[in-house]
């Protein structure tokens, strides 16, 4: 029996090695000059992403008239809209700080100012270069070039940073499931699933990515902060509506619908998650008998806010020399 368990662990380890090899190849591809085939595939991906985004948005607005969503956007309370933008901006500060924890784990000691600038620049590239090198690819390229780190190391740091975000979304989702009476399930079920999942997740990190998990508790605490601030974005958008009092008993279902749609929006097959989040938000909210126009207003409003904040990185696209302004020299 013990021999069988050891064999299973070795098989899993071999699979993880294959994944690492694939990851390294992907990371290398992100930093090397593309062939004409790579360039062609990049163009095809951009076209596909635009088509998918457009198709999903068409589907959403065939279900919910744009006029209703536009009315909610244009008549929302400006103060609460600014508060929503502020919450999202703060969530990105926490997100950059979380990523810095993973970089510190691999002994990549970035100045916090450079890391923050690079993070916003990456967000901007995610908007400007859909399907191309993207924000993560640019980070890998720049850090590899500047600090001579293996691309695989940077790749895994960024990927595991994303996974910590998944974990935080799972935690908040479990809390919301417990708070929604319509979901007729004992609170022990989702809680147990999450706890067991967390233990497995932690074991895998310790077994195969020990170097990256040195700051496990700090990085995952920051992940909770990121998702909490993004939940506050949705709450601010809700309060911004004049008929908010009607929805006070359904805040948790709206938040759960948002988190569910956020999980799918992370997969990069649309422009910045546009259309994907809206389509899923509309369908999931139907289970809770929520107003479709409010659901689309929340998802589309969040999407617009994410673009507005991401475009702050455009400053460093226009003036790249400002990226390293005031920074200490690189230790050789």
Secondary structure, 3 states (H helix, E strand, C coil): CHHHHHHHHHHHHHHHHHHHHHHHHHHHHHHCCCCHHHHHHHHHHHHHHHHHHHHHHHHHHHHCCHHHHHHHHHCCCHHHHHHHHHHHHHHHHHHHHHHHHHHHHCCCCCCHHHHHHHHHHHHHHHHHCCCCCHHHHHHHHHHHHHHCCCHHHHHHHHHHHHHHHHHHHHHHHHHHHHHCCCCCCCHHHHHHHHHHHHHHHHHHHHHHCHHHHCCHHHHHHHHHHHHHHHHHHHHHHHHCCCCHHHHHHHHHHHHHHHHHHHHHHCCCCCHHHCCHHHHHHHHHHHHCCCCHHHHHHHHHHHHHHHHHHHHHHHHHHHCHHHHHCCCCCCCC
